[in-house]
Amino acid sequence: MKKVLVALLILAAIGGSLLYTTTGQNVLLSRVVAARIAGAGQAEFFDGLRVFMCGTSSPLQAAGRAQACVAVLAGEAIYIVDAGAGAALTTSLARLPLNRLRAVLLTHFHSDHIASVADFNLNSWVAGRPEPLRVIGPVGVSRVVEGLNEAYALDRGYRVAHHGADLLPPDLHVMRPQQIEPGLVLEANGLVVTALEVNHPPVSPAVAYRFDYRGRSVVISGDTLVTEELLTFVADSDLVLHDALSLRLVKALEGAAAGTRMSRVFHDIQDYHASVDSLDSLTGPGRAQQLALYHLVPSPQNLLFKQIYLKDMPEGAVLTEDAMTFELPADSDAITW
């Protein structure tokens, strides 16, 4: 026992000398940095669909949660659905290989769904994305993309002048808009993406997206109420990610904010998103196998808020958090998170 204690003390002394001396710091630094760089952009191939929650919050600020964003990994390709504030940081911290980013798909153009589009463009450009980034969306997408391209034109010029066009080809930083209609959006390497127009007035058009790949499927609602058309769209899918509003919480916030501007905001949003207790029809025979809630209005910031969500949401549904990952292996019924 004494020998073990002595050995531990010696190791602690060595560790201390490494951390608190210049020579030791340099030794540790070279090893830590080498390990970090070696692992960057090296996410392993997954045979099936992998769904990463880049952001699960709404315009109502929530510590520890970015705004709406979902990354769908299908084979070697990555697709981002919506890009709210903070979502690019969540994705970068998870070290997703953004050189494999193929497109950003926007459900609509509320600020909490587009605020990080330029960040994803920059990060994937620096990571080595080989083609200009496509930004896919309904009518209005060209206006958004053209505005962002112009807003970041000076930034693009600075970075090319600094690092050189051989490392950062300037044409790869200029995003390409692709306007879509409901129906087929894209087909690539076995992946099929379709869009459905959804109900989010006064926003029009707004769409949901469905990804089908290797016998697996995921539907991402964007912002919408539950409609018969949406129920048809999710038919026989594996996973549906749906926005969710807690009426109990929002009504309580409205009451607490009485006499202020925010009281009207909390009142106006109550019929603007699907309430938690309206989502039970999305699952069951012929519908989705698994329901998960995101774009949470408001996001649960304490145990009480979380328990209110869990009490009111459909049995078996998942309350998502940032950086949560769902895995749907090819040709299987399994879903893990």
GUMI-898607 format. One line per 8 residues: number of its first residue (from 1); their letters; for each residue x, y, z of C-alpha. Coordinates in pm, 1 decimal. Example, Ala and Ser with C-alpha at 12.3 -4.5 7.8 and 13.67 -1.06 7.14 Angstrom:
<nodes>
1 = as = 1230.0/-450.0/780.0; 1367.0/-106.0/714.0;
</nodes>
This chain:
<nodes>
1 = mkkvlval = 0.0/0.0/0.0; 285.7/236.1/84.4; 449.1/160.4/-252.8; 126.8/246.0/-435.6; 95.0/571.5/-240.0; 454.7/664.0/-316.7; 398.2/589.5/-686.4; 89.3/809.2/-693.3;
9 = lilaaigg = 276.5/1093.4/-523.7; 557.9/1062.8/-778.4; 308.0/1072.1/-1067.3; 138.8/1375.7/-915.0; 473.3/1550.6/-881.3; 560.8/1471.7/-1244.1; 219.0/1594.1/-1358.3; 264.7/1913.4/-1161.8;
17 = sllytttg = 605.5/1977.3/-1312.9; 464.6/1927.7/-1661.6; 176.6/2169.4/-1605.8; 369.6/2445.6/-1433.8; 701.9/2458.4/-1619.6; 760.9/2591.6/-1970.4; 928.4/2268.9/-2082.7; 649.7/2054.1/-1944.3;
25 = qnvllsrv = 379.4/2274.0/-2093.1; 543.9/2251.3/-2434.4; 555.9/1871.5/-2414.8; 190.0/1848.3/-2316.2; 85.7/2114.9/-2565.9; 240.6/1938.2/-2864.2; 69.2/1612.5/-2774.9; -273.7/1764.1/-2697.8;
33 = vaariaga = -276.3/1978.3/-3011.3; -158.4/1688.6/-3230.1; -438.3/1469.6/-3096.9; -694.7/1744.8/-3153.4; -586.5/1817.4/-3510.4; -570.6/1446.8/-3594.8; -930.3/1401.4/-3485.6; -1071.6/1708.4/-3662.1;
41 = gqaeffdg = -1312.9/1627.6/-3942.1; -1270.0/1253.7/-3896.4; -1625.1/1150.6/-3800.1; -1661.4/784.6/-3877.5; -1880.8/666.4/-4162.1; -2224.5/551.5/-4046.9; -2434.7/326.4/-4267.9; -2776.1/487.1/-4232.6;
49 = lrvfmcgt = -2909.4/821.5/-4114.9; -2749.5/1010.1/-3829.8; -2937.1/1314.5/-3698.3; -2749.1/1571.2/-3487.8; -2934.3/1842.2/-3295.3; -2737.8/2162.0/-3363.3; -3000.4/2378.2/-3196.3; -3321.9/2303.5/-3007.2;
57 = ssplqaag = -3434.8/2645.8/-2887.8; -3662.2/2917.1/-3028.8; -3642.4/3299.2/-3040.7; -3690.8/3294.9/-2661.5; -3332.3/3289.9/-2533.5; -3219.1/2979.0/-2350.3; -2881.3/2925.6/-2186.0; -2703.5/2623.0/-2328.8;
65 = raqacvav = -2930.3/2595.8/-2634.6; -2881.1/2732.7/-2984.9; -3175.6/2823.1/-3204.5; -3336.8/2579.3/-3448.6; -3094.6/2363.8/-3646.0; -3072.3/1995.6/-3739.6; -2783.2/1822.8/-3917.1; -2866.7/1512.7/-4118.8;
73 = lageaiyi = -2575.4/1284.5/-4208.2; -2652.4/1043.8/-4493.2; -2350.9/837.1/-4586.0; -2064.6/1078.5/-4651.3; -2287.4/1383.5/-4698.6; -2408.0/1635.9/-4440.8; -2717.2/1852.0/-4479.5; -2813.3/2130.2/-4240.4;
81 = vdagagaa = -3183.9/2207.5/-4193.0; -3223.7/2563.6/-4065.9; -2942.4/2755.3/-3901.7; -3046.4/2956.6/-3598.2; -2816.7/3168.2/-3384.5; -2547.2/2965.4/-3208.9; -2603.4/2652.4/-3416.1; -2275.8/2673.9/-3606.6;
89 = lttslarl = -2084.5/2688.1/-3277.4; -2264.1/2378.2/-3144.8; -2178.0/2196.4/-3467.1; -1814.0/2303.7/-3460.5; -1771.5/2198.7/-3097.0; -1906.5/1855.9/-3194.1; -1640.4/1850.7/-3467.6; -1870.4/1750.2/-3749.5;
97 = plnrlrav = -1666.4/1730.1/-4071.9; -1809.6/2035.5/-4247.4; -1596.9/1976.2/-4555.9; -1873.0/1721.2/-4628.8; -2151.7/1979.6/-4604.4; -2359.0/1961.7/-4922.7; -2639.4/2212.0/-4859.5; -2831.6/2418.4/-4607.3;
105 = llthfhsd = -3207.6/2368.1/-4633.3; -3426.0/2643.8/-4492.6; -3784.2/2579.5/-4384.1; -3862.8/2954.7/-4382.7; -3688.8/3284.0/-4320.2; -3754.7/3381.7/-3960.3; -3432.0/3511.2/-3807.6; -3406.0/3219.7/-3564.0;
113 = hiasvadf = -3381.6/2986.3/-3865.9; -3126.8/3176.0/-4076.9; -2898.0/3366.5/-3838.2; -2606.2/3120.1/-3873.1; -2620.9/3050.8/-4246.5; -2314.4/3266.7/-4308.3; -2125.6/3093.8/-4024.6; -2188.8/2751.2/-4175.5;
121 = nlnswvag = -2074.0/2885.3/-4511.2; -1751.1/3025.0/-4364.3; -1673.8/2720.7/-4148.7; -1728.3/2470.3/-4429.2; -1526.8/2686.2/-4673.9; -1232.0/2689.2/-4435.2; -1276.7/2313.4/-4375.4; -1229.3/2247.8/-4748.6;
129 = rpeplrvi = -1578.5/2214.3/-4892.0; -1510.5/2144.5/-5262.9; -1812.7/2322.3/-5413.6; -2011.2/2641.5/-5350.4; -2265.5/2590.8/-5074.5; -2621.6/2545.5/-5193.4; -2888.9/2713.4/-4982.7; -3223.1/2549.5/-5054.3;
137 = gpvgvsrv = -3560.0/2693.8/-4962.0; -3901.2/2816.2/-5080.3; -3974.6/3146.7/-5250.6; -3758.1/3413.8/-5089.9; -3440.2/3208.8/-5062.6; -3265.8/3400.1/-5342.2; -3325.4/3730.0/-5165.3; -3182.7/3594.7/-4838.7;
145 = veglneay = -2876.5/3439.9/-5003.0; -2799.5/3738.8/-5222.1; -2816.6/3962.6/-4916.1; -2581.6/3741.0/-4717.7; -2336.2/3714.1/-5006.7; -2322.8/4092.2/-5028.4; -2302.1/4138.7/-4650.5; -1998.3/3908.4/-4631.3;
153 = aldrgyrv = -1825.4/4022.2/-4952.6; -1568.5/4233.2/-4767.0; -1499.2/3951.6/-4519.4; -1445.8/3713.8/-4811.4; -1197.8/3952.9/-4970.6; -998.0/3994.7/-4649.7; -965.8/3621.5/-4595.2; -861.6/3547.2/-4952.9;
161 = ahhgadll = -602.1/3826.1/-4938.1; -469.5/3685.9/-4609.8; -459.5/3311.5/-4685.3; -449.4/3304.6/-5065.4; -697.0/3190.5/-5328.3; -526.6/2850.4/-5352.1; -634.2/2771.6/-4994.0; -963.8/2961.6/-4997.1;
169 = ppdlhvmr = -1098.7/2985.6/-5354.4; -1325.6/3292.5/-5344.4; -1591.8/3140.6/-5569.8; -1647.8/2863.7/-5313.5; -1753.8/3123.2/-5056.8; -2033.5/3262.1/-5275.0; -2348.8/3072.2/-5178.1; -2587.0/2948.6/-5447.8;
177 = pqqiepgl = -2962.4/2975.7/-5381.9; -3193.8/2699.0/-5498.7; -3564.3/2781.5/-5488.2; -3790.7/2480.0/-5443.1; -4157.9/2392.8/-5461.3; -4332.1/2124.6/-5254.1; -4231.7/1780.4/-5379.1; -3892.2/1641.6/-5475.6;
185 = vleanglv = -3602.9/1860.0/-5359.3; -3297.3/1648.4/-5437.3; -3171.1/1298.5/-5508.2; -2806.9/1207.2/-5444.6; -2632.1/876.1/-5376.9; -2946.0/701.1/-5257.6; -3078.1/997.9/-5058.3; -3417.6/1142.1/-5149.2;
193 = vtalevnh = -3533.0/1471.5/-4994.5; -3889.3/1596.5/-5035.9; -4066.7/1908.2/-4911.3; -4418.7/1981.1/-4790.2; -4575.1/2325.2/-4751.2; -4682.6/2367.1/-4388.4; -4908.7/2593.0/-4183.2; -4720.8/2883.0/-4016.0;
201 = ppvspava = -4917.9/3201.5/-4095.2; -4840.3/3478.0/-4165.5; -4522.1/3311.5/-4289.8; -4584.7/3178.9/-4639.2; -4447.6/2968.5/-4780.3; -4293.4/2756.1/-4506.1; -4196.4/2393.5/-4558.1; -4109.7/2070.9/-4379.6;
209 = yrfdyrgr = -3847.8/1830.8/-4515.6; -3836.1/1452.7/-4531.5; -3509.2/1258.4/-4577.0; -3526.9/898.3/-4702.9; -3204.7/697.1/-4720.2; -3116.5/326.3/-4707.8; -3461.2/225.8/-4584.9; -3471.1/491.2/-4308.8;
217 = svvisgdt = -3652.7/824.6/-4292.1; -3665.1/1140.8/-4084.1; -3908.3/1432.4/-4108.1; -3813.5/1781.6/-3984.5; -4117.4/2001.5/-3939.6; -3975.9/2351.1/-3918.1; -4247.4/2569.2/-3765.4; -4602.0/2445.6/-3820.1;
225 = lvteellt = -4928.1/2338.1/-3668.8; -5025.9/1973.6/-3715.0; -5233.2/1931.6/-4033.4; -5376.3/1637.5/-4227.5; -5118.3/1702.9/-4498.2; -4839.6/1676.2/-4243.0; -4981.7/1348.6/-4109.2; -4971.0/1209.5/-4462.6;
233 = fvadsdlv = -4614.9/1340.2/-4506.8; -4485.6/1157.4/-4198.6; -4656.7/829.9/-4294.0; -4436.1/526.0/-4224.0; -4138.5/743.5/-4127.2; -3894.2/643.7/-3856.7; -3835.7/973.8/-3678.4; -4021.1/1304.2/-3681.6;
241 = lhdalslr = -3867.2/1614.2/-3524.9; -4143.8/1861.6/-3452.4; -4149.6/2210.8/-3307.0; -4333.7/2226.4/-2976.1; -4488.7/2496.9/-2760.0; -4588.2/2448.6/-2397.7; -4918.1/2633.7/-2353.5; -4895.9/2602.2/-1976.8;
249 = lvkalega = -4559.6/2772.6/-1968.2; -4638.3/3040.6/-2224.7; -4966.0/3133.6/-2055.3; -4780.9/3160.8/-1724.3; -4520.5/3385.7/-1887.8; -4796.4/3600.6/-2037.6; -4953.7/3645.4/-1695.7; -4623.8/3725.1/-1530.0;
257 = aagtrmsr = -4546.1/3984.1/-1799.1; -4884.4/4163.6/-1767.1; -4850.4/4533.6/-1837.8; -4531.1/4494.8/-2043.7; -4459.9/4455.3/-2415.4; -4367.7/4091.3/-2363.9; -4719.6/4006.4/-2248.0; -4845.6/4063.3/-2602.9;
265 = vfhdiqdy = -4557.5/3862.1/-2749.3; -4638.6/3566.4/-2525.9; -5007.5/3597.8/-2617.5; -4946.2/3616.7/-2993.1; -4728.5/3306.4/-3015.9; -4976.8/3070.6/-2851.3; -5136.4/2965.5/-3183.4; -4814.6/3005.6/-3381.6;
273 = hasvdsld = -4659.2/2666.0/-3308.0; -4787.9/2316.8/-3237.5; -4871.8/2279.9/-2870.0; -4709.3/1989.0/-2690.6; -5042.9/1815.7/-2634.7; -5138.4/1834.7/-3006.5; -4861.4/1606.6/-3128.7; -4991.4/1261.8/-3032.1;
281 = sltgpgra = -5140.0/1202.1/-3379.8; -4791.9/1204.5/-3536.9; -4706.8/857.6/-3408.9; -4885.0/524.6/-3421.8; -4972.2/272.2/-3694.3; -4894.5/414.3/-4036.6; -4741.8/731.6/-3891.7; -4396.5/796.9/-3741.7;
289 = qqlalyhl = -4222.5/538.6/-3525.0; -4061.2/797.6/-3295.6; -4146.1/1158.2/-3210.2; -3887.6/1404.9/-3082.2; -3957.6/1764.4/-2981.2; -3729.6/2053.8/-3073.0; -3762.1/2431.7/-3133.8; -3899.0/2437.5/-2781.3;
297 = vpspqnll = -4112.7/2739.5/-2687.7; -3993.5/2815.5/-2425.0; -3697.3/2586.2/-2374.9; -3701.9/2416.5/-2032.7; -3445.3/2603.0/-1822.9; -3508.8/2430.9/-1491.5; -3644.3/2106.2/-1351.2; -3998.0/2241.9/-1313.4;
305 = fkqiylkd = -4022.8/2352.8/-1677.9; -3881.6/2019.6/-1792.3; -4131.2/1824.2/-1585.5; -4417.5/2029.7/-1731.0; -4303.5/1934.9/-2080.6; -4269.0/1568.9/-1985.7; -4613.5/1565.9/-1823.9; -4792.7/1716.8/-2123.8;
313 = mpegavlt = -4608.7/1562.0/-2420.7; -4714.8/1233.7/-2586.3; -4597.5/916.5/-2417.5; -4269.7/791.8/-2559.0; -4172.4/1123.5/-2718.5; -3821.0/1259.4/-2668.3; -3744.2/1607.5/-2538.0; -3429.2/1698.9/-2729.8;
321 = edamtfel = -3121.1/1885.2/-2613.8; -2839.5/2045.4/-2809.1; -2576.6/1797.1/-2934.3; -2813.5/1500.8/-2898.9; -2764.5/1247.2/-3179.0; -3015.8/1000.2/-3321.2; -2883.9/701.2/-3515.2; -3097.5/508.0/-3763.4;
329 = padsdait = -2897.6/215.2/-3905.2; -2967.6/121.9/-4265.7; -3232.8/-141.4/-4336.3; -3336.6/-164.5/-3971.6; -3610.1/-45.5/-3734.8; -3366.1/57.3/-3462.9; -3339.3/417.1/-3339.5; -3084.3/506.6/-3072.0;
337 = w = -3000.2/834.7/-2899.7;
</nodes>
